[in-house]
Amino acid sequence: SAVISQKPSRDICQRGTSLTIQCQVDSQVTMMFWYRQQPGQSLTLIATANQGSEATYESGFVIDKFPISRPNLTFSTLTVSNMSPEDSSIYLCSVGETGGLLTEAFFGQGTRLTVV
Amino acid sequence: QKEVEQNSGPLSVPEGAIASLNCTYSDRGSQSFFWYRQYSGKSPELIMSIYSNGDKEDGRFTAQLNKASQYVSLLIRDSQPSDSATYLCAPQGGTGRRALTFGSGTRLQVQP
């Protein structure tokens, strides 16, 4: 499977500021996704990062709050804008790899964000 | 109704026993199903995938799928303390989606 490097691994940020999370993959991948995992909760899809076009956001997530870039097939960024304590979560980059009838998803190590 | 339902647990089993984890899903269009293991403070790790009805075995793990009942399960044989983690069920492919929809997870505790 692809090796996914995500950084920073953790950060503590002041409310009202923004943080950009980077996701680098060691091979070209078609599908990249961003998830959020709030404390004690499961994973929630934020958006699908589309190469060369605007990301596709899930209900409840908007581009102004979570702008995403994907300039090529190996790299994507997620920005958490104008942060509040409610944004404290783990943010996870995921890539999809297709083999046969399955598209398996693999995760980066995550970014643990604390907003104070 | 939640899209993916799992018993949150904790499910406690003695070492060496079989752990049985269950998951139901609402989207009949789901094509593939995945089980992830997540240790505390770590990201999810893929352990099993299945897309055909029936059983699929890989080492100590067996995934079972029944699309008619919209049910998928994971059996862990000879459970070890290192299996103690949260197990996430994730269907894929319903309504043309490639992203995964995760259940809330079942926390498994294997007692030495």
Chai-1 contact restraints between the chains, C-beta under 6 A:
chainA,res_idxA,chainB,res_idxB,connection_type,confidence,min_distance_angstrom,max_distance_angstrom,comment,restraint_id
A,M31,B,R98,contact,1.0,0.0,6.0,A-B,restraint_1
A,F33,B,A99,contact,1.0,0.0,6.0,A-B,restraint_2
A,S42,B,F102,contact,1.0,0.0,6.0,A-B,restraint_3
A,S42,B,S104,contact,1.0,0.0,6.0,A-B,restraint_4
A,S42,B,G105,contact,1.0,0.0,6.0,A-B,restraint_5
A,L43,B,F102,contact,1.0,0.0,6.0,A-B,restraint_6
A,L45,B,A99,contact,1.0,0.0,6.0,A-B,restraint_7
A,T48,B,A99,contact,1.0,0.0,6.0,A-B,restraint_8
A,L92,B,S43,contact,1.0,0.0,6.0,A-B,restraint_9
A,G96,B,R98,contact,1.0,0.0,6.0,A-B,restraint_10
A,L101,B,Y51,contact,1.0,0.0,6.0,A-B,restraint_11
A,L102,B,S32,contact,1.0,0.0,6.0,A-B,restraint_12
A,L102,B,S49,contact,1.0,0.0,6.0,A-B,restraint_13
A,L102,B,Y51,contact,1.0,0.0,6.0,A-B,restraint_14
A,T103,B,R98,contact,1.0,0.0,6.0,A-B,restraint_15
A,E104,B,L46,contact,1.0,0.0,6.0,A-B,restraint_16
A,E104,B,S49,contact,1.0,0.0,6.0,A-B,restraint_17
A,A105,B,L100,contact,1.0,0.0,6.0,A-B,restraint_18
A,F107,B,S43,contact,1.0,0.0,6.0,A-B,restraint_19
A,F107,B,P44,contact,1.0,0.0,6.0,A-B,restraint_20
A,Q109,B,S43,contact,1.0,0.0,6.0,A-B,restraint_21
A,G110,B,S43,contact,1.0,0.0,6.0,A-B,restraint_22
